[in-house]
């Protein structure tokens, strides 16, 4: 956790094209590890997350998860 810099959350309504993204900065200080994406339209949304360290190295995307609104 000492080198953790930010989270990159990618999401969209097409699992093959996660066209939206949120970057959660200062991830080490905000280590509660939760984030709410708001303003989503009805339908099924797909999400993945990556972690970036202070050297700019980014992890592989997590497995895709979905949520139907």
TAWOMO-V489798 format. One record per pair of residues at least 24 apart in sequence whose C-alpha atoms are under 7 Angstrom apart, sorted by the first residue. I is the first residue (numbers start at 1). J is the second residue. Records with the same first field share a line. If there is no record, write none. Layout:
I->J + J
This chain:
1->28
3->53 + 54
4->28 + 52 + 53 + 54
5->52 + 53 + 54
6->51 + 52 + 53
7->49 + 50 + 51 + 52
8->49 + 50 + 51
9->47 + 48 + 49 + 50
10->47 + 48 + 49
11->45 + 46 + 47 + 48
12->45 + 46 + 47
13->44 + 45 + 46
14->46
15->46
42->69
43->68 + 69
44->68 + 69
